[in-house]
Amino acid sequence: MRNTITIPNNIEPIEIFGAYDSRTKYLKKELDVEIRYKNRKIFIEGKDDESVDKTSKILFELFELLDSGHLLDWDQFQYVVSRYKNDGNGESKRINHKSMKEVVNTGILGSRVFAKTEGQARYIEELQRNDIVFSIGPAGTGKTYLAVAMAVDCLRSGKVQRLILTRPAVEAGEKLGFLPGTLYEKVDPYLRPLYDALLDFLDSEKIIAYREKGIIEILPLAYMRGRTLNNSYIILDEAQNTTYQQMKMFLTRIGFNSKVVVTGDITQIDLEKRNDSGLLSIKKILGENIEGIKFIELQEEDVVRNPLVRKIIRAYDNYENNK
């Protein structure tokens, strides 16, 4: 089976093939095809019609993404390839090019933050539309990072006056009372992932200044009790480790003109009793018909870390399902 595709005039070949033909080599390996290029034409050969057809569809989708003005990075390239390779019909989950093109924020080093998968694009849309969003999915899907990017953008634009990042301070069976050091020394390792995300958008001096002024707060969930949070963008991270009572306490802190994002991975519950997780019960309690509240589930295909992470997640899922 053979097929020939012409590269559109407004797209440079290196945008498709990658530096040192890295993307061409990846396509050859993943789909078992031969790819040659000459005079803006791509020649595809394979042992069967299916592999050639999939490769052709992948290339056409890459053309569309690039034509829409999107800068195609390696993660997104792999995402497109994996959809067609794993799903058989990758077109059923074609990327919404308009959503993918939208830049959510710009990092301090100039890097642009945007959705890299269809699931992430839906997540961003729901963050823009709703006051409370629950984002549930495996590690590496961008749940917390995209929420922080949106939060910093809202802070910069004056839509909110404060940014509050919180998470349960007890994980993996460790109790704070048994750890050495002051309170801040005890909780800092648990809150470090939130700092790391913030540092991509604000320099450390500005974060320190904002914290001193109370514009940014990064604190354990227990410190939310008794407060009313107005004009704030609030992110509750690692929510799978909240209890039923903690989740109720947190959600009833929300004041006027505030937005809330709750992120978690229900496969990584560290509580002694799994069923105590407030994230497991919240969807049943709230349902899906309350205006302004949205649940979104990110999947394995939305993982944008090393491709091995997807395979590790799949292996764990298979193991746990076969217990």
PAKOL-573365 format. One record per atom (N, C-alpha, C): x, y, z. Coordinates in steps of 0.02 Angstrom, whole numbers, padded with zeros to 5 digits, always signed. Atoms other than C-alpha are relative to their C-alpha. Layout:
% residues N
XYZ
...
This chain:
% residues 323
+00042-00060+00000
+00000+00000+00000
+00044+00062+00000
-00038-00063+00004
+00064+00173-00046
-00048+00059+00000
+00038-00062+00005
+00005+00351-00030
+00048+00058-00004
-00042-00060+00008
+00074+00521-00078
-00039+00061+00024
+00031-00060-00029
+00036+00682+00017
+00044+00060-00015
-00036-00062+00014
+00084+00859-00031
-00003+00046+00060
-00003-00046-00057
+00141+00978+00107
-00025+00068-00023
+00025-00067+00018
+00043+01143+00102
+00057+00051-00003
-00054-00049+00012
+00146+01292+00044
+00016+00042+00062
-00011-00043-00059
+00125+01385+00210
+00032-00038+00058
-00030+00041-00053
+00205+01243+00311
+00070-00022-00021
-00068+00022+00014
+00391+01209+00320
+00007-00074+00017
-00009+00072-00012
+00443+01026+00308
+00026-00017+00070
-00028+00015-00066
+00542+01036+00470
-00054+00002+00055
+00054-00002-00048
+00380+01078+00562
-00036-00067+00004
+00030+00066+00003
+00315+00908+00509
+00049-00054+00023
-00048+00054-00011
+00472+00802+00515
+00040+00007+00065
-00038-00010-00060
+00556+00881+00666
+00075+00005-00013
-00072-00005+00006
+00740+00915+00696
+00030-00070-00008
-00034+00065+00014
+00849+00775+00626
-00051-00055-00015
+00052+00048+00019
+00690+00690+00562
-00026-00041+00059
+00021+00036-00060
+00643+00644+00741
-00072-00024-00004
+00071+00020+00004
+00456+00641+00705
-00010-00053-00054
+00004+00051+00052
+00479+00542+00545
+00021-00068+00028
-00024+00063-00030
+00578+00410+00640
-00051-00028+00048
+00051+00022-00049
+00443+00404+00774
-00059-00031-00037
+00056+00027+00039
+00305+00377+00645
+00018-00068-00030
-00022+00064+00029
+00405+00240+00560
-00002-00056+00052
-00003+00050-00054
+00431+00150+00725
-00069-00019+00025
+00065+00012-00031
+00254+00168+00792
-00050-00032-00047
+00051+00024+00047
+00157+00128+00633
+00028-00048-00052
-00032+00049+00044
+00281+00016+00542
-00009+00019-00074
+00005-00025+00069
+00287+00120+00382
+00068+00029-00021
-00058-00035+00027
+00420+00192+00269
-00023+00068-00025
+00018-00068+00019
+00417+00379+00240
+00059+00033-00036
-00050-00037+00038
+00513+00474+00106
-00027+00069-00018
+00021-00069+00016
+00511+00658+00061
+00041+00026-00059
-00034-00031+00057
+00551+00749-00102
-00045+00053-00030
+00036-00054+00034
+00496+00916-00175
-00069+00012+00030
+00061-00014-00038
+00363+00948-00041
-00052-00056-00005
+00044+00058+00001
+00288+00776-00067
+00024-00053+00049
-00016+00053-00048
+00281+00641+00067
-00025-00066-00029
+00017+00065+00027
+00282+00461+00006
-00003-00051+00057
+00010+00047-00056
+00212+00332+00127
-00010-00070-00028
+00008+00070+00020
+00231+00144+00105
-00006-00043+00063
+00009+00045-00057
+00172+00006+00222
-00022-00069-00022
+00018+00069+00016
+00133-00178+00232
-00075-00010-00008
+00073+00006+00004
-00053-00148+00249
-00032+00068-00009
+00036-00062+00012
-00184-00018+00206
-00011+00040+00063
+00017-00034-00063
-00224+00021+00388
+00057+00046+00024
-00056-00040-00026
-00050+00081+00438
+00013+00061-00044
-00010-00056+00046
-00033+00190+00282
-00056+00051+00008
+00057-00045-00010
-00208+00262+00308
+00007+00040+00065
-00009-00035-00063
-00172+00303+00490
+00054+00053-00005
-00055-00047+00008
-00007+00386+00446
-00022+00061-00040
+00025-00055+00041
-00093+00490+00312
-00046+00046+00040
+00046-00039-00041
-00229+00546+00432
+00037+00041+00053
-00041-00036-00049
-00099+00593+00563
+00031+00061-00032
-00033-00056+00034
-00006+00701+00437
-00050+00055-00018
+00051-00050+00016
-00166+00787+00380
-00021+00039+00062
+00019-00036-00062
-00211+00827+00561
+00056+00047+00022
-00056-00044-00017
-00036+00897+00590
-00002+00062-00045
+00006-00058+00045
-00061+01007+00436
-00052+00049+00026
+00054-00043-00025
-00224+01073+00509
+00022+00039+00061
-00023-00033-00061
-00145+01111+00677
+00049+00056-00017
-00050-00050+00019
+00001+01203+00597
-00031+00057-00039
+00034-00050+00040
-00112+01294+00476
-00041+00048+00043
+00039-00042-00045
-00215+01360+00623
+00044+00047+00040
-00046-00044-00035
-00059+01447+00687
+00028-00031+00064
-00022+00034-00061
-00022+01318+00822
+00072-00023-00007
-00068+00025-00001
+00158+01282+00868
-00001-00071+00027
+00006+00070-00017
+00168+01093+00872
+00062-00023+00040
-00057+00025-00038
+00277+01026+01013
-00002-00076+00001
-00008+00073+00002
+00334+00848+01044
-00057-00036+00036
+00054+00031-00038
+00201+00808+01174
-00063-00005-00042
+00061+00000+00040
+00060+00858+01059
+00006-00045-00061
-00012+00046+00056
+00137+00766+00912
-00012-00072+00021
+00008+00068-00025
+00145+00607+01015
-00073-00015+00016
+00071+00009-00017
-00034+00633+01073
-00040-00016-00063
+00036+00013+00062
-00099+00640+00894
+00016-00070-00026
-00020+00067+00023
+00000+00484+00846
-00032-00054+00042
+00026+00052-00045
-00056+00386+00999
-00075-00010-00010
+00072+00007+00011
-00240+00423+00963
-00015-00047-00058
+00012+00042+00059
-00233+00344+00791
+00027-00070+00010
-00030+00066-00010
-00119+00203+00845
-00041-00043+00048
+00033+00038-00053
-00215+00151+01001
-00075-00008-00010
+00073+00001+00004
-00395+00193+00958
-00027-00029-00065
+00024+00025+00064
-00402+00130+00780
-00030+00056-00041
+00031-00056+00035
-00510+00279+00734
+00015+00064+00038
-00020-00061-00036
-00416+00430+00798
-00043+00060-00016
+00041-00058+00020
-00535+00545+00705
-00058+00011+00048
+00056-00007-00047
-00668+00511+00837
+00018+00048+00057
-00022-00045-00053
-00562+00617+00956
+00045+00054-00029
-00041-00051+00032
-00495+00746+00836
+00003+00063+00043
-00012-00060-00040
-00424+00901+00916
-00043+00058-00024
+00036-00062+00014
-00532+01056+00925
+00053+00054-00010
-00056-00044+00015
-00410+01171+00837
-00007+00069+00030
+00011-00066-00030
-00490+01330+00902
+00020+00000+00073
-00017+00004-00071
-00473+01273+01083
+00074-00010+00010
-00070+00015-00007
-00298+01209+01056
+00044+00062-00014
-00039-00059+00020
-00241+01375+00982
+00003+00052+00055
+00004-00052-00051
-00292+01479+01133
+00056-00006+00051
-00054-00002-00050
-00146+01529+01244
-00030+00019+00067
+00028-00012-00066
-00196+01517+01427
+00041+00050+00039
-00045-00044-00036
-00044+01604+01497
+00069-00005-00031
-00069+00001+00024
+00138+01643+01462
+00047-00002+00059
-00047+00007-00055
+00278+01585+01575
+00051+00056+00002
-00048-00055-00008
+00413+01701+01641
+00058-00006-00050
-00053+00008+00050
+00534+01627+01513
-00028+00005-00071
+00030-00011+00066
+00413+01662+01370
-00036-00060-00028
+00034+00059+00026
+00343+01487+01351
-00076+00010+00004
+00072-00008+00003
+00160+01484+01299
-00035-00062+00027
+00037+00055-00030
+00038+01376+01396
-00067-00007-00036
+00063+00013+00035
-00105+01298+01298
-00017-00074+00007
+00021+00070-00004
-00204+01137+01291
+00039-00042-00051
-00037+00044+00045
-00105+00993+01217
-00041-00062-00019
+00043+00056+00017
-00247+00866+01212
-00072+00025-00001
+00071-00019+00001
-00434+00870+01180
-00028+00005+00070
+00023-00001-00069
-00465+00830+01363
+00020+00064+00035
-00024-00062-00029
-00359+00978+01417
-00038+00060-00028
+00038-00055+00030
-00452+01091+01295
-00069+00006+00032
+00066-00001-00034
-00619+01041+01373
+00007+00027+00071
-00014-00022-00069
-00545+01069+01546
+00006+00076+00002
-00008-00073+00001
-00492+01247+01502
-00066+00035-00014
+00066-00030+00015
-00663+01285+01427
-00045+00000+00062
+00042+00004-00060
-00750+01226+01586
+00025+00047+00055
-00027-00048-00048
-00632+01330+01694
-00023+00071-00016
+00022-00067+00021
-00683+01483+01594
-00074+00010+00011
+00073-00005-00002
-00869+01445+01602
-00029-00005+00070
+00030+00018-00064
-00896+01386+01781
+00037+00030+00059
-00030-00026-00062
-00866+01447+01958
+00036-00054+00039
-00031+00056-00036
-00823+01275+02027
+00012-00057-00050
-00017+00054+00046
-00733+01140+01926
+00038-00054+00039
-00035+00058-00028
-00684+00966+01986
+00036-00035-00057
-00040+00032+00052
-00543+00894+01882
+00031-00064+00028
-00021+00066-00026
-00511+00708+01908
+00038-00036-00056
-00038+00036+00051
-00376+00611+01818
+00068-00021+00026
-00065+00026-00022
-00207+00524+01827
+00054+00054+00000
-00057-00046-00003
-00039+00607+01859
+00023+00016-00071
-00029-00019+00064
+00034+00705+01715
-00050+00027-00050
+00051-00024+00047
-00130+00764+01637
-00007+00076+00002
+00001-00073-00002
-00100+00947+01683
-00056+00029+00043
+00056-00025-00041
-00241+00961+01811
+00019+00061+00040
-00021-00055-00043
-00147+01072+01933
+00034+00055-00039
-00039-00050+00037
-00031+01158+01810
-00044+00048-00039
+00045-00043+00039
-00170+01222+01697
-00043+00043+00046
+00040-00040-00048
-00272+01277+01849
+00041+00058+00026
-00044-00053-00024
-00123+01377+01914
+00010+00053-00055
-00008-00046+00056
-00096+01453+01741
-00061+00045-00007
+00061-00039+00005
-00278+01509+01734
-00006+00047+00060
+00006-00041-00061
-00272+01573+01914
+00045+00061-00003
-00047-00056+00005
-00118+01681+01885
-00024+00050-00052
+00027-00045+00051
-00197+01751+01727
-00057+00043+00028
+00055-00038-00031
-00354+01800+01825
+00025+00051+00050
-00029-00047-00048
-00246+01880+01960
+00031+00060-00036
-00033-00054+00038
-00145+01981+01833
-00051+00047-00031
+00050-00040+00035
-00301+02040+01742
-00049+00035+00047
+00043-00033-00049
-00387+02095+01904
-00068-00032+00008
+00065+00034-00008
-00530+01970+01893
-00009-00024+00071
+00001+00018-00071
-00485+01912+02069
+00054+00039+00036
-00049-00038-00040
-00388+01993+02211
+00050-00044+00036
-00044+00046-00036
-00311+01839+02289
+00004-00067-00035
-00010+00068+00025
-00241+01671+02240
+00016-00044+00060
-00009+00044-00058
-00257+01531+02367
+00010-00072-00024
-00017+00068+00019
-00174+01362+02341
+00004-00042+00064
+00002+00041-00060
-00207+01223+02465
-00002-00074-00019
+00005+00073+00008
-00193+01035+02485
+00004-00032+00068
-00006+00035-00064
-00208+00907+02624
+00074-00010+00016
-00071+00004-00019
-00045+00902+02723
+00019-00069+00027
-00015+00068-00022
-00055+00717+02764
-00006-00045-00060
-00001+00044+00058
-00004+00597+02627
+00043-00061+00015
-00040+00061-00005
+00065+00421+02613
+00010-00023+00072
-00002+00026-00069
+00027+00384+02796
+00042+00040+00048
-00042-00039-00045
+00141+00521+02867
-00041+00052+00037
+00034-00050-00041
+00073+00627+03010
+00047+00058+00015
-00044-00058-00011
+00139+00803+03029
+00029+00003+00070
-00023-00004-00069
+00154+00788+03217
+00063-00041+00013
-00058+00042-00010
+00288+00655+03198
+00060+00023-00041
-00054-00024+00041
+00394+00755+03077
+00038+00055+00037
-00039-00051-00034
+00538+00865+03139
-00009+00069-00031
+00000-00067+00026
+00545+01054+03121
-00061+00041+00019
+00056-00044-00013
+00429+01204+03132
-00058-00019-00045
+00059+00015+00040
+00255+01203+03057
+00015+00009-00075
-00013-00013+00070
+00315+01283+02894
+00050-00051-00029
-00048+00050+00024
+00461+01162+02882
-00035-00067-00010
+00037+00062+00006
+00339+01019+02906
-00044-00002-00063
+00048+00001+00054
+00212+01071+02776
+00031+00017-00068
-00030-00022+00063
+00332+01143+02645
+00008-00056-00051
-00006+00053+00050
+00371+00974+02562
-00066-00019-00033
+00065+00017+00027
+00185+00942+02540
-00026+00053-00047
+00024-00055+00041
+00154+01113+02464
+00047+00017-00057
-00050-00017+00050
+00310+01114+02355
-00025-00005-00072
+00025+00003+00069
+00221+01055+02195
-00039+00062-00021
+00037-00061+00015
+00110+01210+02206
+00048+00058-00012
-00052-00051+00011
+00263+01323+02224
+00030-00008-00070
-00033+00013+00064
+00343+01240+02073
-00042+00024-00058
+00044-00022+00054
+00192+01274+01964
-00002+00076-00003
+00002-00074-00002
+00184+01456+02021
+00063+00031-00029
-00064-00028+00022
+00369+01483+01983
+00007+00003-00076
-00001-00004+00073
+00335+01454+01798
-00032+00065-00024
+00037-00060+00022
+00226+01611+01795
+00018+00063+00038
-00019-00058-00040
+00292+01724+01932
+00071-00013+00028
-00067+00010-00028
+00472+01752+01988
-00005-00005+00075
+00001+00015-00071
+00517+01703+02165
-00008+00062+00043
+00005-00062-00038
+00534+01883+02226
-00072+00025+00002
+00070-00023+00003
+00358+01926+02168
-00044-00046+00042
+00039+00046-00041
+00289+01768+02250
+00007+00017+00073
-00012-00018-00070
+00371+01817+02415
-00037+00064+00018
+00033-00064-00013
+00304+01995+02401
-00076-00009+00004
+00072+00013+00000
+00129+01933+02359
-00022-00038+00062
+00017+00037-00061
+00132+01812+02505
+00001+00045+00061
-00004-00046-00057
+00184+01948+02626
-00060+00046+00002
+00058-00044+00004
+00039+02056+02565
-00066-00039+00004
+00061+00041-00003
-00084+01910+02573
-00035-00008-00066
+00029+00007+00067
-00114+01915+02386
+00003-00073-00023
-00006+00072+00013
-00052+01736+02369
+00008-00036+00067
-00005+00042-00058
-00078+01605+02503
+00010-00072-00022
-00012+00071+00013
-00007+01429+02498
+00001-00034+00068
+00009+00023-00068
-00066+01333+02649
-00034-00068+00003
+00034+00065-00008
-00126+01165+02717
-00076+00010+00004
+00073-00004+00002
-00311+01128+02699
-00030+00016+00068
+00027-00011-00068
-00337+01129+02888
-00007+00074+00017
+00001-00072-00015
-00303+01317+02889
-00056+00038-00035
+00056-00031+00035
-00457+01350+02782
-00061+00006+00045
+00059+00002-00043
-00578+01317+02924
-00015+00069+00030
+00022-00062-00030
-00679+01466+02984
+00007+00061-00044
-00011-00058+00043
-00638+01577+02835
-00055+00006-00052
+00042-00012+00057
-00745+01655+02699
+00043+00033-00054
-00048-00022+00051
-00650+01679+02536
-00035+00035-00057
+00029-00042+00053
-00712+01822+02428
+00053+00022-00050
-00044-00027+00052
-00636+01884+02264
+00066-00039-00005
-00060+00043-00001
-00517+01737+02260
-00005-00055-00053
-00006+00060+00042
-00457+01600+02143
+00031-00053+00044
-00020+00049-00050
-00444+01445+02251
+00011-00068-00033
-00015+00066+00028
-00361+01281+02202
+00013-00048+00057
-00011+00055-00047
-00377+01125+02308
+00031-00057-00039
-00038+00051+00034
-00245+01002+02250
+00000-00065+00041
-00003+00065-00034
-00231+00815+02291
-00063-00012+00041
+00064+00003-00036
-00415+00817+02340
-00022-00071+00016
+00018+00069-00017
-00424+00627+02341
+00018-00017+00072
-00021+00012-00069
-00341+00639+02512
-00037+00043+00051
+00045-00034-00048
-00476+00748+02588
-00051-00050+00026
+00054+00041-00026
-00604+00667+02700
-00067+00032-00020
+00068-00026+00013
-00792+00690+02680
-00009+00067+00035
+00009-00060-00040
-00790+00821+02819
+00044+00057-00026
-00045-00052+00026
-00640+00915+02746
-00026+00029-00065
+00027-00024+00064
-00719+00925+02574
-00059+00047+00012
+00058-00042-00016
-00880+00994+02648
+00024+00067+00029
-00027-00061-00030
-00781+01119+02753
+00029+00046-00054
-00032-00040+00052
-00682+01177+02601
-00051+00034-00045
+00048-00027+00048
-00829+01199+02483
-00045+00054+00031
+00043-00051-00032
-00926+01301+02611
+00039+00062+00021
-00040-00060-00013
-00783+01427+02626
-00008+00051-00057
+00000-00041+00061
-00820+01498+02452
-00045+00062+00009
+00038-00062-00005
-00874+01681+02452
-00020+00027-00068
+00022-00032+00061
-00929+01805+02320
+00058+00012-00048
-00049-00013+00053
-00838+01827+02154
+00063-00043+00007
-00056+00046-00006
-00729+01675+02184
-00008-00058-00048
-00001+00060+00042
-00680+01531+02072
+00039-00054+00037
-00030+00056-00036
-00633+01358+02136
+00016-00056-00048
-00019+00059+00038
-00538+01215+02056
+00022-00054+00050
-00017+00057-00043
-00529+01046+02143
+00030-00054-00044
-00033+00050+00041
-00403+00923+02071
+00018-00061+00041
-00018+00061-00036
-00367+00743+02116
+00003-00060-00045
-00008+00064+00035
-00327+00567+02062
-00027-00055+00046
+00032+00048-00045
-00443+00436+02137
+00037-00067+00002
-00040+00061-00003
-00315+00299+02100
+00058+00008+00049
-00056-00012-00046
-00192+00379+02224
-00024+00025+00068
+00027-00018-00065
-00293+00390+02384
+00045-00027+00055
-00046+00020-00053
-00177+00387+02535
-00032-00007+00069
+00035+00006-00064
-00309+00385+02671
-00002-00074+00021
+00000+00068-00025
-00315+00231+02781
-00060-00039-00027
+00060+00031+00029
-00492+00195+02720
-00017+00037-00064
+00011-00031+00065
-00514+00228+02535
-00068+00034-00005
+00068-00027+00006
-00701+00257+02550
-00012+00063+00040
+00006-00063-00037
-00670+00403+02668
+00015+00061-00043
-00020-00056+00044
-00610+00509+02521
-00060+00044-00017
+00052-00048+00017
-00713+00666+02500
-00009+00008-00075
+00005-00006+00072
-00675+00665+02314
-00042-00056-00030
+00041+00056+00025
-00757+00495+02291
-00074+00013+00008
+00071-00009-00015
-00921+00551+02367
-00030+00064-00029
+00026-00066+00017
-00935+00730+02303
-00044+00000-00062
+00040+00001+00061
-01002+00688+02130
-00070-00027+00014
+00066+00027-00018
-01143+00585+02206
-00040+00051+00039
+00035-00050-00042
-01184+00725+02328
-00025+00058-00042
+00018-00059+00038
-01185+00869+02205
-00038-00016-00065
+00031+00016+00064
-01242+00777+02049
+00031+00041-00056
-00029-00035+00058
-01214+00854+01878
-00047+00053-00027
+00050-00046+00025
-01361+00974+01865
+00000+00068+00035
-00004-00065-00034
-01305+01120+01974
+00038+00049-00046
-00031-00049+00044
-01270+01271+01864
+00060+00032+00034
-00061-00031-00026
-01094+01338+01887
+00049-00050+00029
-00044+00053-00025
-01022+01171+01946
+00010-00051-00056
-00014+00047+00054
-00937+01053+01823
+00052-00051+00022
-00048+00053-00011
-00849+00886+01838
+00031-00018-00068
-00032+00021+00062
-00720+00841+01706
+00052-00054+00017
-00046+00055-00012
-00621+00679+01696
+00051-00003-00056
-00055+00007+00047
-00452+00675+01611
+00022-00073+00000
-00015+00071+00009
-00391+00508+01544
+00074-00011-00013
-00069+00020+00015
-00231+00414+01510
+00026+00036-00062
-00021-00032+00063
-00227+00491+01335
+00017+00074+00009
-00015-00071-00013
-00214+00665+01414
+00066+00010+00036
-00065-00005-00034
-00048+00626+01500
+00050+00031-00049
-00048-00034+00043
+00084+00744+01430
+00071-00003+00028
-00068+00012-00023
+00236+00680+01522
+00033-00051-00046
-00034+00051+00039
+00360+00551+01459
-00050-00054-00021
+00047+00050+00024
+00265+00424+01350
-00003-00063+00044
+00000+00058-00044
+00316+00289+01474
-00050+00007+00057
+00049-00011-00053
+00200+00370+01603
-00067-00030-00019
+00063+00029+00023
+00049+00321+01497
+00001-00076+00008
-00006+00073-00003
+00112+00142+01489
+00000-00024+00073
+00000+00018-00071
+00143+00138+01677
-00070+00003+00029
+00069-00008-00024
-00032+00203+01713
-00043-00058-00025
+00039+00055+00029
-00106+00072+01595
+00016-00066+00034
-00021+00062-00033
-00005-00067+01677
-00030-00005+00069
+00031+00001-00067
-00065-00018+01851
-00075-00012-00004
+00072+00009+00008
-00245-00006+01791
-00016-00074-00014
+00011+00071+00017
-00234-00181+01716
+00011-00045+00060
-00015+00041-00060
-00155-00251+01873
-00055+00005+00052
+00051-00010-00051
-00283-00174+01989
-00068-00027-00021
+00064+00027+00024
-00430-00225+01879
-00002-00076+00000
-00003+00073+00002
-00370-00405+01876
+00013-00032+00068
-00011+00027-00067
-00344-00422+02064
-00057-00046+00020
